[in-house]
């Protein structure tokens, strides 16, 4: 009885080994095809370099547009909140009543801080800013109103919540009207949304062009090896064996084309760095251009490899299937 089970155990082990060997040789064959296809590209350097440069430059534009959107979002991230609400006090309201208003507004849960600018302070500031100090001295009365500056809490600095707070503050009897300058922020967000949609559209068109370029290149390679493919089909080669070298060619085009696109983006940012530094210096800011980080580089390479595989796969499925051995 034990001998029977022993034989079955050896049979199971042999099946496991056979499955492992099949998997091993399958993976080994795929990698051999990869090295072979790389050698084929090396044997036609001019055509390969031209194709790679076209792919790289086609990927450079969407990658550059992505970097532009990324840096614009970085700049606009500091302007996504309402910093202050200006409340203009009604004419005839005394300074004591205004101080009472300030204390009352400071008790609002939506308010972080409140400051008061009197008529005299507002006039002095206007003299310094406008440069008409001597002319303003001839005014018989101060035309500027008192202003209460309200800073919302961090939670209520968004565009919608700040607008609600403004309407609430304007209901105070001492307040003539309030000012919350968020229209420019809404315009900025609208332009940023338009820029994102444009990047997506242009990127989709260029990525489609990459697939077509790789597909056409693989088609020419298939037509060039038509007789070789016919011989392989005659001797009984599987479709996987015939397709794999061409699929690898598309993958290699994607890898090298993605690296070319990354290098182009880096060189472009390096070229623009001095101009950006000059503009930033004028505005006394510390903005620094951000390029593609490591994870974005891997994403770019993965996208390029996927496009290369898709383009080659479409050509392989269409044109190799049409090639059959000639009947004698």
C-alpha positions as a Markdown table, in Angstrom:
| # | Residue | x | y | z |
|---|---|---|---|---|
| 1 | Unk | 0.0 | 0.0 | 0.0 |
| 2 | Unk | 2.8 | 2.4 | 0.9 |
| 3 | Unk | 4.5 | 1.6 | -2.4 |
| 4 | Unk | 1.5 | 2.7 | -4.3 |
| 5 | Unk | 1.3 | 6.1 | -2.5 |
| 6 | Unk | 5.1 | 6.4 | -2.9 |
| 7 | Unk | 4.7 | 6.1 | -6.7 |
| 8 | Unk | 2.0 | 8.7 | -6.7 |
| 9 | Unk | 4.1 | 11.1 | -4.7 |
| 10 | Unk | 7.0 | 10.8 | -7.2 |
| 11 | Unk | 4.5 | 11.4 | -10.1 |
| 12 | Unk | 3.2 | 14.6 | -8.5 |
| 13 | Unk | 6.8 | 15.8 | -7.9 |
| 14 | Unk | 7.7 | 15.1 | -11.5 |
| 15 | Unk | 4.6 | 17.1 | -12.7 |
| 16 | Unk | 5.6 | 20.0 | -10.4 |
| 17 | Unk | 9.1 | 19.9 | -11.9 |
| 18 | Unk | 7.8 | 19.7 | -15.4 |
| 19 | Unk | 5.5 | 22.7 | -14.8 |
| 20 | Unk | 8.4 | 24.7 | -13.2 |
| 21 | Unk | 10.7 | 23.9 | -16.2 |
| 22 | Unk | 8.0 | 25.0 | -18.7 |
| 23 | Unk | 7.5 | 28.2 | -16.8 |
| 24 | Unk | 11.3 | 28.7 | -16.6 |
| 25 | Unk | 11.9 | 28.2 | -20.3 |
| 26 | Unk | 8.9 | 30.3 | -21.2 |
| 27 | Unk | 10.3 | 33.3 | -19.2 |
| 28 | Unk | 13.8 | 32.6 | -20.6 |
| 29 | Unk | 12.4 | 32.6 | -24.2 |
| 30 | Unk | 10.6 | 35.9 | -23.6 |
| 31 | Unk | 13.8 | 37.5 | -22.3 |
| 32 | Unk | 15.8 | 36.1 | -25.2 |
| 33 | Unk | 13.4 | 37.6 | -27.6 |
| 34 | Unk | 13.8 | 40.9 | -25.8 |
| 35 | Unk | 17.6 | 40.9 | -26.2 |
| 36 | Unk | 17.2 | 39.8 | -29.8 |
| 37 | Unk | 14.8 | 42.7 | -30.6 |
| 38 | Unk | 17.2 | 45.1 | -29.0 |
| 39 | Unk | 19.9 | 43.7 | -31.3 |
| 40 | Unk | 17.7 | 44.2 | -34.3 |
| 41 | Unk | 17.2 | 47.8 | -33.3 |
| 42 | Unk | 21.0 | 48.2 | -32.9 |
| 43 | Unk | 21.5 | 46.8 | -36.5 |
| 44 | Unk | 19.3 | 49.6 | -37.9 |
| 45 | Unk | 20.6 | 52.6 | -35.8 |
| 46 | Unk | 19.4 | 55.4 | -38.1 |
| 47 | Unk | 15.8 | 54.2 | -38.4 |
| 48 | Unk | 15.7 | 53.4 | -34.7 |
| 49 | Unk | 17.1 | 56.7 | -33.6 |
| 50 | Unk | 14.6 | 58.6 | -35.8 |
| 51 | Unk | 11.7 | 56.7 | -34.4 |
| 52 | Unk | 12.8 | 57.1 | -30.8 |
| 53 | Unk | 13.3 | 60.9 | -31.3 |
| 54 | Unk | 9.9 | 61.3 | -32.8 |
| 55 | Unk | 8.4 | 59.3 | -29.9 |
| 56 | Unk | 10.4 | 61.3 | -27.3 |
| 57 | Unk | 9.5 | 64.7 | -28.7 |
| 58 | Unk | 5.8 | 63.6 | -29.0 |
| 59 | Unk | 5.8 | 62.7 | -25.3 |
| 60 | Unk | 7.8 | 65.8 | -24.3 |
| 61 | Unk | 4.9 | 68.2 | -25.0 |
| 62 | Unk | 2.3 | 66.6 | -22.8 |
| 63 | Unk | 5.0 | 66.0 | -20.1 |
| 64 | Unk | 5.9 | 69.7 | -20.3 |
| 65 | Unk | 2.3 | 70.8 | -20.1 |
| 66 | Unk | 1.9 | 68.6 | -17.1 |
| 67 | Unk | 4.9 | 70.4 | -15.4 |
| 68 | Unk | 3.3 | 73.8 | -16.3 |
| 69 | Unk | 0.0 | 72.9 | -14.7 |
| 70 | Unk | 1.9 | 71.5 | -11.7 |
| 71 | Unk | 3.8 | 74.8 | -11.1 |
| 72 | Unk | 0.7 | 76.9 | -11.7 |
| 73 | Unk | -1.1 | 74.9 | -9.1 |
| 74 | Unk | 1.9 | 75.5 | -6.8 |
| 75 | Unk | 1.6 | 79.2 | -7.3 |
| 76 | Unk | -2.1 | 79.4 | -7.0 |
| 77 | Unk | -2.2 | 77.2 | -3.9 |
| 78 | Unk | -1.3 | 80.2 | -1.8 |
| 79 | Unk | -4.3 | 82.2 | -3.1 |
| 80 | Unk | -7.1 | 79.7 | -2.5 |
| 81 | Unk | -8.3 | 81.4 | 0.7 |
| 82 | Unk | -9.8 | 84.7 | 1.5 |
| 83 | Unk | -7.3 | 86.5 | 3.7 |
| 84 | Unk | -9.4 | 89.5 | 4.9 |
| 85 | Unk | -12.9 | 90.9 | 4.7 |
| 86 | Unk | -13.1 | 94.8 | 4.7 |
| 87 | Unk | -16.2 | 96.2 | 6.4 |
| 88 | Unk | -16.9 | 99.9 | 5.7 |
| 89 | Unk | -18.6 | 101.7 | 8.6 |
| 90 | Unk | -21.6 | 103.9 | 8.0 |
| 91 | Unk | -21.2 | 107.6 | 8.0 |
| 92 | Unk | -22.1 | 109.2 | 11.3 |
| 93 | Unk | -21.1 | 106.2 | 13.5 |
| 94 | Unk | -18.9 | 107.3 | 16.3 |
| 95 | Unk | -15.6 | 105.7 | 17.1 |
| 96 | Unk | -16.9 | 104.4 | 20.3 |
| 97 | Unk | -19.8 | 102.6 | 18.5 |
| 98 | Unk | -17.2 | 101.2 | 16.1 |
| 99 | Unk | -15.1 | 99.8 | 18.9 |
| 100 | Unk | -18.2 | 98.1 | 20.2 |
| 101 | Unk | -18.7 | 96.6 | 16.8 |
| 102 | Unk | -15.1 | 95.4 | 16.8 |
| 103 | Unk | -15.6 | 93.6 | 20.1 |
| 104 | Unk | -18.8 | 92.1 | 19.0 |
| 105 | Unk | -17.3 | 90.8 | 15.8 |
| 106 | Unk | -14.4 | 89.3 | 17.7 |
| 107 | Unk | -16.9 | 87.0 | 19.4 |
| 108 | Unk | -18.0 | 85.4 | 16.1 |
| 109 | Unk | -16.9 | 81.7 | 16.0 |
| 110 | Unk | -16.0 | 82.2 | 12.3 |
| 111 | Unk | -13.7 | 85.2 | 13.0 |
| 112 | Unk | -10.0 | 84.7 | 13.8 |
| 113 | Unk | -9.1 | 88.4 | 14.4 |
| 114 | Unk | -10.5 | 91.9 | 14.0 |
| 115 | Unk | -8.6 | 95.2 | 13.5 |
| 116 | Unk | -9.9 | 98.7 | 13.2 |
| 117 | Unk | -8.6 | 101.5 | 10.9 |
| 118 | Unk | -10.0 | 104.9 | 11.8 |
| 119 | Unk | -10.7 | 107.7 | 9.3 |
| 120 | Unk | -7.5 | 109.5 | 10.3 |
| 121 | Unk | -5.4 | 106.3 | 10.0 |
| 122 | Unk | -6.9 | 105.6 | 6.6 |
| 123 | Unk | -6.1 | 109.1 | 5.4 |
| 124 | Unk | -2.5 | 108.9 | 6.6 |
| 125 | Unk | -2.0 | 105.6 | 4.8 |
| 126 | Unk | -3.6 | 107.0 | 1.6 |
| 127 | Unk | -1.2 | 110.0 | 1.8 |
| 128 | Unk | 1.9 | 107.7 | 2.0 |
| 129 | Unk | 0.7 | 105.4 | -0.7 |
| 130 | Unk | -0.7 | 107.9 | -3.2 |
| 131 | Unk | 2.0 | 110.5 | -3.0 |
| 132 | Unk | -0.6 | 113.4 | -2.8 |
| 133 | Unk | 0.1 | 114.3 | 0.8 |
| 134 | Unk | 0.3 | 118.0 | 0.3 |
| 135 | Unk | -2.8 | 118.2 | -1.9 |
| 136 | Unk | -4.8 | 116.2 | 0.6 |
| 137 | Unk | -4.0 | 118.7 | 3.4 |
| 138 | Unk | -6.3 | 121.2 | 1.7 |
| 139 | Unk | -9.3 | 119.0 | 2.2 |
| 140 | Unk | -11.8 | 120.5 | 4.6 |
| 141 | Unk | -13.0 | 117.1 | 5.8 |
| 142 | Unk | -11.8 | 113.5 | 5.7 |
| 143 | Unk | -13.8 | 111.7 | 2.9 |
| 144 | Unk | -12.5 | 108.2 | 3.8 |
| 145 | Unk | -14.7 | 106.0 | 6.0 |
| 146 | Unk | -13.6 | 103.9 | 9.0 |
| 147 | Unk | -12.8 | 100.3 | 8.1 |
| 148 | Unk | -13.0 | 97.1 | 10.1 |
| 149 | Unk | -10.7 | 94.4 | 8.9 |
| 150 | Unk | -12.0 | 90.9 | 9.7 |
| 151 | Unk | -9.8 | 87.8 | 9.3 |
| 152 | Unk | -11.8 | 84.6 | 9.0 |
| 153 | Unk | -10.6 | 81.4 | 10.7 |
| 154 | Unk | -8.8 | 78.9 | 8.6 |
| 155 | Unk | -11.9 | 76.8 | 8.3 |
| 156 | Unk | -13.9 | 79.7 | 6.9 |
| 157 | Unk | -11.4 | 81.1 | 4.4 |
| 158 | Unk | -12.7 | 79.2 | 1.4 |
| 159 | Unk | -14.5 | 81.1 | -1.3 |
| 160 | Unk | -18.0 | 79.8 | -0.4 |
| 161 | Unk | -17.7 | 80.0 | 3.4 |
| 162 | Unk | -16.1 | 83.4 | 3.3 |
| 163 | Unk | -19.0 | 84.7 | 1.1 |
| 164 | Unk | -21.5 | 83.4 | 3.7 |
| 165 | Unk | -19.5 | 85.1 | 6.5 |
| 166 | Unk | -19.5 | 88.4 | 4.5 |
| 167 | Unk | -23.3 | 88.3 | 4.2 |
| 168 | Unk | -23.6 | 87.7 | 7.9 |
| 169 | Unk | -21.2 | 90.6 | 8.8 |
| 170 | Unk | -23.0 | 93.0 | 6.4 |
| 171 | Unk | -26.2 | 92.5 | 8.5 |
| 172 | Unk | -24.7 | 94.4 | 11.4 |
| 173 | Unk | -26.3 | 97.8 | 11.7 |
| 174 | Unk | -23.1 | 99.8 | 11.8 |
| 175 | Unk | -21.8 | 98.3 | 8.5 |
| 176 | Unk | -22.5 | 100.1 | 5.2 |
| 177 | Unk | -21.2 | 97.3 | 3.0 |
| 178 | Unk | -18.4 | 94.7 | 3.0 |
| 179 | Unk | -15.8 | 93.8 | 0.4 |
| 180 | Unk | -14.4 | 90.3 | -0.2 |
| 181 | Unk | -12.2 | 90.2 | -3.3 |
| 182 | Unk | -12.7 | 86.6 | -4.4 |
| 183 | Unk | -13.8 | 87.2 | -8.0 |
| 184 | Unk | -10.3 | 87.1 | -9.2 |
| 185 | Unk | -9.8 | 83.8 | -7.4 |
| 186 | Unk | -12.8 | 82.4 | -9.2 |
| 187 | Unk | -11.4 | 83.5 | -12.5 |
| 188 | Unk | -8.0 | 82.0 | -11.7 |
| 189 | Unk | -9.7 | 78.7 | -10.9 |
| 190 | Unk | -11.7 | 78.8 | -14.1 |
| 191 | Unk | -8.5 | 79.5 | -16.1 |
| 192 | Unk | -6.7 | 76.7 | -14.3 |
| 193 | Unk | -9.6 | 74.3 | -15.1 |
| 194 | Unk | -9.4 | 75.3 | -18.8 |
| 195 | Unk | -5.6 | 74.8 | -18.8 |
| 196 | Unk | -6.1 | 71.3 | -17.3 |
| 197 | Unk | -8.7 | 70.4 | -20.0 |
| 198 | Unk | -6.4 | 71.7 | -22.7 |
| 199 | Unk | -3.5 | 69.6 | -21.4 |
| 200 | Unk | -5.7 | 66.5 | -21.3 |
| 201 | Unk | -7.0 | 67.1 | -24.9 |
| 202 | Unk | -3.6 | 67.8 | -26.4 |
| 203 | Unk | -2.0 | 65.0 | -24.4 |
| 204 | Unk | -4.6 | 62.5 | -25.6 |
| 205 | Unk | -4.0 | 63.5 | -29.2 |
| 206 | Unk | -0.3 | 63.3 | -29.0 |
| 207 | Unk | -0.4 | 59.9 | -27.1 |
| 208 | Unk | -2.7 | 58.6 | -29.9 |
| 209 | Unk | -0.1 | 59.8 | -32.4 |
| 210 | Unk | 2.6 | 57.8 | -30.5 |
| 211 | Unk | 0.5 | 54.6 | -30.8 |
| 212 | Unk | 0.1 | 55.2 | -34.5 |
| 213 | Unk | 3.8 | 55.9 | -35.0 |
| 214 | Unk | 4.9 | 52.8 | -33.2 |
| 215 | Unk | 2.2 | 50.7 | -35.0 |
| 216 | Unk | 3.4 | 51.9 | -38.4 |
| 217 | Unk | 7.0 | 51.2 | -37.5 |
| 218 | Unk | 6.2 | 47.7 | -36.4 |
| 219 | Unk | 4.2 | 47.2 | -39.5 |
| 220 | Unk | 7.2 | 48.1 | -41.7 |
| 221 | Unk | 9.3 | 45.7 | -39.6 |
| 222 | Unk | 6.8 | 42.9 | -40.1 |
| 223 | Unk | 6.6 | 43.5 | -43.9 |
| 224 | Unk | 10.4 | 43.4 | -44.0 |
| 225 | Unk | 10.4 | 40.0 | -42.3 |
| 226 | Unk | 7.5 | 38.5 | -44.2 |
| 227 | Unk | 9.5 | 35.6 | -45.6 |
| 228 | Unk | 11.0 | 34.8 | -42.3 |
| 229 | Unk | 7.5 | 34.7 | -40.7 |
| 230 | Unk | 6.2 | 32.4 | -43.4 |
| 231 | Unk | 9.1 | 29.9 | -42.7 |
| 232 | Unk | 8.4 | 30.0 | -39.0 |
| 233 | Unk | 4.7 | 29.2 | -39.6 |
| 234 | Unk | 5.7 | 26.4 | -41.9 |
| 235 | Unk | 7.9 | 24.7 | -39.2 |
| 236 | Unk | 5.0 | 25.1 | -36.7 |
| 237 | Unk | 6.1 | 28.1 | -34.6 |
| 238 | Unk | 3.4 | 29.3 | -32.2 |
| 239 | Unk | 1.9 | 32.7 | -32.5 |
| 240 | Unk | 3.5 | 33.7 | -29.1 |
| 241 | Unk | 6.9 | 32.8 | -30.5 |
| 242 | Unk | 6.4 | 34.9 | -33.6 |
| 243 | Unk | 4.7 | 37.9 | -31.9 |
| 244 | Unk | 7.1 | 38.3 | -29.0 |
| 245 | Unk | 10.0 | 40.0 | -30.8 |
| 246 | Unk | 7.8 | 42.6 | -32.3 |
| 247 | Unk | 6.1 | 43.3 | -29.0 |
| 248 | Unk | 9.5 | 43.7 | -27.4 |
| 249 | Unk | 10.5 | 46.2 | -30.1 |
| 250 | Unk | 7.5 | 48.4 | -29.2 |
| 251 | Unk | 8.4 | 48.1 | -25.5 |
| 252 | Unk | 12.0 | 49.2 | -26.2 |
| 253 | Unk | 10.8 | 52.1 | -28.2 |
| 254 | Unk | 8.6 | 53.1 | -25.3 |
| 255 | Unk | 11.4 | 52.9 | -22.7 |
| 256 | Unk | 13.9 | 54.8 | -24.7 |
| 257 | Unk | 11.4 | 57.3 | -25.9 |
| 258 | Unk | 10.2 | 58.0 | -22.3 |
| 259 | Unk | 13.8 | 58.6 | -21.2 |
| 260 | Unk | 14.3 | 61.0 | -24.1 |
| 261 | Unk | 11.1 | 62.9 | -23.1 |
| 262 | Unk | 12.3 | 63.1 | -19.5 |
| 263 | Unk | 15.7 | 64.5 | -20.6 |
| 264 | Unk | 14.0 | 67.1 | -22.9 |
| 265 | Unk | 11.8 | 68.3 | -20.0 |
| 266 | Unk | 14.8 | 68.6 | -17.7 |
| 267 | Unk | 16.8 | 70.5 | -20.3 |
| 268 | Unk | 13.8 | 72.8 | -20.9 |
| 269 | Unk | 13.4 | 73.6 | -17.2 |
| 270 | Unk | 17.2 | 74.2 | -16.9 |
| 271 | Unk | 16.9 | 76.7 | -19.9 |
| 272 | Unk | 14.0 | 78.5 | -18.3 |
| 273 | Unk | 15.4 | 78.6 | -14.8 |
| 274 | Unk | 17.3 | 81.9 | -15.3 |
| 275 | Unk | 14.3 | 83.6 | -16.8 |
| 276 | Unk | 12.1 | 82.5 | -14.0 |
| 277 | Unk | 14.6 | 83.6 | -11.4 |
| 278 | Unk | 14.7 | 87.1 | -13.0 |
| 279 | Unk | 10.9 | 87.4 | -12.8 |
| 280 | Unk | 10.8 | 86.0 | -9.2 |
| 281 | Unk | 13.5 | 88.5 | -8.2 |
| 282 | Unk | 11.4 | 91.4 | -9.5 |
| 283 | Unk | 8.5 | 90.3 | -7.3 |
| 284 | Unk | 10.8 | 89.5 | -4.4 |
| 285 | Unk | 9.5 | 85.9 | -4.2 |
| 286 | Unk | 11.2 | 82.5 | -3.6 |
| 287 | Unk | 9.4 | 80.5 | -6.2 |
| 288 | Unk | 11.4 | 77.6 | -7.7 |
| 289 | Unk | 10.4 | 75.6 | -10.7 |
| 290 | Unk | 9.5 | 72.0 | -10.0 |
| 291 | Unk | 10.2 | 69.3 | -12.5 |
| 292 | Unk | 9.3 | 65.6 | -12.6 |
| 293 | Unk | 10.0 | 63.7 | -9.4 |
| 294 | Unk | 11.0 | 60.0 | -9.3 |
| 295 | Unk | 7.4 | 58.7 | -9.1 |
| 296 | Unk | 6.4 | 60.9 | -12.0 |
| 297 | Unk | 9.4 | 59.7 | -14.0 |
| 298 | Unk | 8.3 | 56.1 | -13.4 |
| 299 | Unk | 4.7 | 57.0 | -14.4 |
| 300 | Unk | 6.0 | 58.6 | -17.6 |
| 301 | Unk | 8.1 | 55.5 | -18.4 |
| 302 | Unk | 5.1 | 53.2 | -17.7 |
| 303 | Unk | 2.9 | 55.3 | -19.9 |
| 304 | Unk | 5.5 | 55.2 | -22.7 |
| 305 | Unk | 5.9 | 51.4 | -22.4 |
| 306 | Unk | 2.1 | 50.9 | -22.4 |
| 307 | Unk | 1.8 | 53.0 | -25.6 |
| 308 | Unk | 4.7 | 51.1 | -27.2 |
| 309 | Unk | 3.1 | 47.7 | -26.3 |
| 310 | Unk | -0.4 | 48.8 | -27.5 |
| 311 | Unk | 1.0 | 50.1 | -30.9 |
| 312 | Unk | 3.0 | 47.0 | -31.5 |
| 313 | Unk | 0.2 | 44.7 | -30.4 |
| 314 | Unk | -2.3 | 46.2 | -32.8 |
| 315 | Unk | 0.1 | 45.8 | -35.7 |
| 316 | Unk | 1.1 | 42.3 | -34.8 |
| 317 | Unk | -2.5 | 41.2 | -34.4 |
| 318 | Unk | -3.5 | 42.6 | -37.8 |
| 319 | Unk | -0.5 | 42.0 | -40.1 |
| 320 | Unk | 1.1 | 38.8 | -38.9 |
| 321 | Unk | -2.3 | 37.1 | -39.1 |
| 322 | Unk | -2.5 | 38.0 | -42.8 |
| 323 | Unk | 0.9 | 36.4 | -43.5 |
| 324 | Unk | 0.5 | 32.8 | -44.5 |
| 325 | Unk | 2.9 | 30.3 | -46.1 |
| 326 | Unk | 2.5 | 30.3 | -49.9 |
| 327 | Unk | 1.0 | 27.1 | -51.3 |
| 328 | Unk | 3.2 | 25.3 | -53.8 |
